[in-house]
Amino acid sequence: MNDKQTTVQELKERVKQFRAERGWTDTDQKDVAISICLEAAELLEHFQWVKTEEVKDHSRWRQAVAEEMADVLFLLMELAEQFDIDLAKAFQAKVTKQANKYPLSEFNPSKSKQELRQAYYRIKSKTRTDHPFAEEKEHDS
Ligand SMILES: [Mg+2]
């Protein structure tokens, strides 16, 4: 099993089979959602108190991080199966939504960090209260 040869549906079926073999068929969806957050927190623990330079050297933590990512994925597949959610469709819809929210005309590598940050916070300010960075002026340097 690897990313190139495995479909999302196969992952869902593998999780379903694993759970059925153990009689874990009546798990509360709320508990699965909570467990996703808890496993995501376990993933974060590997980055807590670690300097960015240390994170870049992933040979030390790669296996442990992969296990936590797999924990999150396992539970996500379980929840998607329980809610009958087509994750590939949901993913594509999200990518389309994000592309509309962050248009290439404003978010592309030709923009400065300042321009990108301002554009980002202009968008955020439409959905949240105004953020001070949205109107920040370019710093002289
Ligand atoms: Mg874990």
Residues whose N, C-alpha, C, O or C-beta is under 5 A from the ligand:
A	BS01	MG	E39 E42 E68 D71
